[in-house]
Amino acid sequence: MKLYCLSGHPTLPCNVLKFKSTTIMLDCGLDMTSALHFLPLPLVHSPRLSKLPGWILKDGNTMLEKELKDCAGRVFVDSVPEFCLPETELLDLSTVDVILISNYHCMMALPYITEHTGFTGTVYSTEPTMQIGRLLMEELVNFMERVPKPQSATYWKNREMLRHLPVPLKDAVEVLTWKRCYTMPEVNLALSKVQLVGYSQKIPMEQTSLKNSDVLILTGLTQIPTANPDGMLGEFCSNLAVTVRSGGNVLVPCYPSGVIYDLLECLYQYIDSAGLSTIPFYFISPVANSSLEFSQIFAEWLCHNKQSKVYLPEPPFPHAELILTNKLKHYPSIHGEFSNDFKQPCVVFTGHPSLRYGDVVHFLELWGKSSLNTIIFTEPDFSYLDALAPYQPLAMKCVYCPIDTRLNFIQVSKLLKEVQPLHVVCPEQYTQPPPAQSHRTDLMIDCQPPPMAYRRAEVLTLPFKRRYEKIELMPDLAESLVPSEIKPGISMVTVSAVLQTKDNKHILQSLPKSMQPQTGKKRKRANDDTPEFKPPKPLLCGSITIEQFVQSLEKHGITDVKVEDTPEGHIVHLQSEDTLVQIEEDSTHIICDNNEPLRTKLRDLVLKFLQKL
């Protein structure tokens, strides 16, 4: 069993597991942090961005001046943002049989895999995962295509050029693999290969199936292990309230699904008590309407508390009431209706959290110069300092309230004690404390034996070997077998059959008539393509007791014998004949030089101890 790591991002995994004749891809996350190296895509012309000076090499060379721009001491690529794809050269991805998707954030690279690698297999996911994943892909494509960029920067990627670039651009991961966003036709083709998995569990994770597993592959843990999600929600609400009470606007960069539901639910409970009932809340995304509707219909995947509301005249998420009471309004973009309804101070939820594309770029340009306004970061996927870099100098206040509900290290430690896997496999990042908190040894995976760590473009051989296979015997073949007892309680029989292997299942079938043993004349048709069956040689079983074997040799006149014990068995040295008989558990070797009569005699003496089947 081998594990191929195609992604270096621990919470956006893409691993391939090869076992026997099956190749399984586990998630296909897309690392979008590469977009942080590009300038934002403004919805309207930005004089500020257009006037940024070009970056010039130290020797005065201006060849990269058009592709790279300098902003507040940091260099950005002036082109359409590109993404770091999973590794495609490590193995032939056309051999992947199946792709298993665990959640919608871990399927964003799917079109790159299914449409450009020769993949012909099946993709499995749950219905909410596929539908919400579709919304995220649709939003991403929309953000990219509605702001066409005339130039495409490629020269800066030249290997010679990369050496001269400043950090952090110089240290970017796998720059040569970066690609532009896919198209909607590619998204639709990729999702047409998805086969939905029905709901069958009442809890998010069924631990009993993990208990005593041979290998547990652990990815996608929280990116902010020291931050409590409930505490962050409280900080989010209080910071929001302080800003709007002082007449400022609040900008919340977010995805169109996921944490935004929690933010709206928290605000629903907070609005009236905080005196915010007159403040408008805007949710702007090309898929805003679909997202809000989808969140209310996948009832069986919700927690028990929200499931019960589905069967009452009450929606599971309270944002439905916010919409009905006109406190929450949603729009596909800032154009059209939004322009007419827009009132300040207000709270705007919009994408993209990277701050490189989407309507969030417009609001940063609009509100960034005033210290009355606040931007609140809740998504942990992007460094907020890196995200804000091309907008510096920025006057608006910045608040970091990351909300990440994935497993933390305390929960993982408890899980490992309960399920007790034989081996744990995880990204390298989880086997050491975070770089900024090197003393926090509690923020790493600690288990026995120590976890097996992997990094991007690495192949691990997993400690899992199967010596036996399960084989099904066809009834007609089973009926023809007549076992013989070789020792009390143990019977054996030899079988001549055809072994059929398909989808890792093995079936023994009776020989076709054309391959049955020939009892009479030889077959007349010499040009027949069917191979002629030859009856198998008899099998030998039993054991040779070394003392009895030496006694047998002496009875036959061979007395000059020396026995040497070995880790595998014994070596009997016939010194006068310069001959060796090597006796091991599953084999016997007679080493005799140019003395065929002696070799035959020794062979027959050995065979007397064994039974023929």
C-alpha positions, -999 to +999 in steps of 0.1 A: +000+000+000+014+034-010+003+069-003+011+097-027+009+133-014-002+157-042-008+187-020+013+204+006-016+222+022-027+202+052-063+215+052-067+213+014-055+177+010-051+157-022-038+122-015-038+091-037-039+057-021-027+027-041-035-008-028-035-039-049-051-030-082-071+000-069-061+036-070-082+060-048-079+098-046-088+111-012-101+147-018-087+172-043-083+205-025-071+236-044-044+258-028-057+293-035-031+310-012-010+315-044-035+342-053-020+364-026+010+370-048-012+388-074-027+423-075-065+425-068-090+425-097-110+457-092-146+458-106-141+494-117-109+511-128-086+518-099-063+547-103-043+536-073-035+502-086-029+514-122-003+539-109+018+514-090+054+514-102+069+484-120+095+463-102+130+466-116+159+441-110+188+452-089+210+455-119+186+479-135+171+454-159+134+464-167+123+432-184+099+424-155+086+460-151+053+452-169+045+420-151+055+428-115+044+458-095+057+473-063+032+482-036+043+494-002+076+476-004+061+443-016+061+428-051+029+415-068+022+399-102+000+421-123-021+394-140-052+372-135-046+353-102-035+317-106-038+287-083-014+261-071-027+228-085-022+193-069+010+176-081+003+160-115+037+145-123+040+121-093+019+094-109-004+089-139-037+104-127-056+087-156-051+055-135-072+068-106-103+046-102-123+067-078-122+102-061-137+104-026-147+140-016-151+147+022-163+183+020-169+211-004-137+230+004-117+199-006-132+196-041-122+229-057-095+213-078-119+187-093-122+202-128-084+203-132-082+166-123-113+152-142-109+173-173-071+175-179-055+142-168-074+115-187-094+106-156-122+081-164-133+070-130-161+080-106-163+108-081-183+101-048-196+129-026-227+137-005-254+159-020-248+189+001-210+187-006-216+186-044-243+214-044-223+238-021-191+229-040-209+238-072-218+272-057-182+279-046-169+270-081-196+291-098-188+321-077-151+317-083-155+315-121-179+345-121-154+366-101-126+358-126-146+361-159-164+394-151-131+413-148-111+402-179-074+411-176-059+419-210-023+409-202-011+375-190+022+375-170+044+345-178+080+357-181+083+361-143+078+323-140+110+316-159+134+295-138+162+320-143+139+349-133+126+332-102+161+332-086+162+370-088+127+377-073+123+391-038+106+371-010+079+360-005+074+356-042+107+338-045+097+312-020+063+305-035+054+267-039+056+251-073+051+283-093+055+264-126+023+243-118+001+274-112-029+277-135-057+301-142-092+293-131-113+267-149-145+276-169-181+269-161-183+242-189-154+224-172-171+227-138-203+211-153-183+183-169-165+176-137-197+175-116-214+153-141-189+126-130-201+128-094-221+100-080-240+110-049-237+091-016-270+088+003-274+098+040-271+069+064-256+082+096-271+103+125-238+117+136-210+135+116-183+108+122-189+071+129-160+063+151-167+026+155-156+019+119-123+036+127-116+015+158-084-006+156-078+004+120-044-005+104-037+030+091-055+063+100-048+091+075-054+124+094-058+157+075-078+189+077-074+198+113-081+233+125-057+260+112-060+281+144-057+256+173-055+283+199-088+301+189-121+290+204-149+293+177-175+305+203-152+331+216-144+343+181-182+347+174-185+369+205-156+391+194-170+393+159-204+406+172-189+431+197-164+446+171-192+449+146-214+467+170-187+492+181-181+501+145-216+507+133-226+526+165-198+551+157-211+555+121-187+532+104-192+503+079-182+467+085-168+445+057-167+408+062-148+388+035-164+354+034-172+323+013-209+321+001-215+291+024-203+277+057-193+301+084-215+328+071-245+309+083-230+309+118-223+346+116-259+354+106-273+332+133-251+349+159-262+383+147-298+373+147-296+367+184-275+398+190-291+425+168-320+437+191-301+435+224-272+455+208-296+481+193-286+472+157-321+466+144-319+496+120-285+486+105-288+470+070-270+437+064-260+429+028-249+396+015-234+400-020-224+370-042-234+356-076-247+326-057-261+343-026-297+334-033-289+297-040-267+294-009-294+308+014-320+284-001-297+253-001-289+258+036-325+253+045-333+221+025-306+195+034-322+188+067-309+153+073-273+166+074-279+191+101-275+187+139-304+173+158-316+207+171-319+221+135-333+188+121-363+191+145-371+226+132-376+213+097-407+195+107-421+226+124-433+258+106-398+272+113-367+272+091-336+255+106-314+286+101-327+320+114-314+340+084-347+332+067-364+355+093-338+381+088-347+381+051-384+382+058-380+412+082-358+430+056-328+431+079-307+409+056-307+416+018-288+396-007-276+406-042-257+389-070-233+419-074-229+456-065-245+466-098-283+469-103-306+467-073-279+470-047-269+505-060-304+517-054-308+501-019-274+508-005-274+527+028-247+535+053-236+526+079-240+489+070-225+455+072-214+437+040-207+400+037-190+393+004-161+374-012-135+365-018-116+360+015-083+363-004-092+399-012-079+394-047-112+391-067-149+396-061-169+425-048-148+427-016-121+445-038-145+473-045-155+479-009-118+479+002-111+506-024-143+525-013-139+523+025-102+517+030-093+554+035-115+559+066-106+548+101-143+547+110-147+515+089-136+480+100-128+448+081-134+417+101-116+385+090-134+353+100-120+328+074-087+312+085-076+301+050-056+332+042-031+353+062-050+385+068-017+405+067-008+391+033-044+396+020-042+433+030-007+439+016-017+454-018-041+478-001-015+494+021-014+521+034-049+513+048-067+535+073-097+512+081-094+491+112-086+454+109-100+427+133-089+391+131-117+367+144-109+334+127-136+308+131-125+272+123-147+244+136-125+215+124-109+191+149-083+206+172-054+187+187-072+180+220-100+164+202-076+145+179-057+132+210-090+119+225-100+104+192-067+085+188-070+071+223-105+059+216-100+043+181-064+032+187-051+028+151-020+008+145-004+036+125-012+073+120-003+091+088-005+129+086+010+160+070+044+170+083+030+202+098+011+182+124+042+165+138+058+197+152+045+227+170+034+258+149+065+279+139+053+309+159+047+288+190+076+264+191+071+257+229+035+245+224+042+207+221+005+202+228-003+216+194+010+186+175+001+149+171+016+128+198+010+090+195+028+057+196+043+046+173+052+081+162+031+094+132+043+089+097+046+123+081+044+133+045+049+164+024+040+175-011+053+153-039+063+125-014+054+088-016+050+068+016+050+030+017+024+022+044+031-006+069+001-026+057+007-060+041-018-088+033-003-123+030-037-139+021-065-132-003-101-142+000-111-165-030-146-176-038-151-212-050-178-218-076-203-245-064-197-269-093-160-268-087-165-273-049-186-303-055-159-320-076-132-318-049-125-349-027-102-339+002-079-365+018-069-365+054-031-358+059-033-358+097-061-361+122-085-332+117-067-318+087-077-326+051-063-312+019-070-314-018-053-300-049-074-281-074-069-272-110-091-243-120-093-209-137-087-179-115-108-149-124-099-116-108-120-085-113-125-054-090-102-070-064-125-101-061-111-135-069-132-164-081-121-200-089-140-216-117-140-250-132-117-256-162-134-252-196-139-285-215-111-275-239-086-275-211-097-308-194-069-334-190-066-356-222-069-393-215-067-407-250-051-396-282-035-362-285-056-334-299-058-334-337-060-297-342-025-284-338-035-249-347-060-246-318-053-215-298-065-230-265-034-241-245-032-278-237-037-286-201-010-307-184-018-325-151+000-308-122+028-325-105+019-340-071+024-317-041+045-328-012+037-321+025+050-331+059+082-324+079+116-340+081+129-347+116+167-342+114+176-371+138+154-396+119+169-384+086+205-390+099+195-424+111+181-432+077+214-421+061+233-445+084+210-474+075+220-468+038+257-468+046+263-430+048+279-425+083+304-396+079+277-370+086+279-336+103+248-315+111+248-277+113+219-257+126+209-225+107+182-198+114+161-214+086+166-251+094+196-275+091+225-283+068+235-320+067+271-323+054+281-357+039+318-351+044+333-380+026+310-374-005+315-336-003+277-332-005+252-309+013+215-315+021+199-282+031+166-288+049+144-258+056+107-254+066+094-250+030+122-263+008+150-289+006+181-286-015+206-313-024+240-299-035+259-328-051+287-324-077+287-349-106+273-378-086+238-384-100+233-418-083+240-403-049+217-373-056+188-397-066+194-418-035+193-388-012+161-375-030+143-408-024+153-408+013+139-373+017+107-382-001+101-411+023+094-385+050+068-366+029+033-373+017+022-368-019-011-350-026 
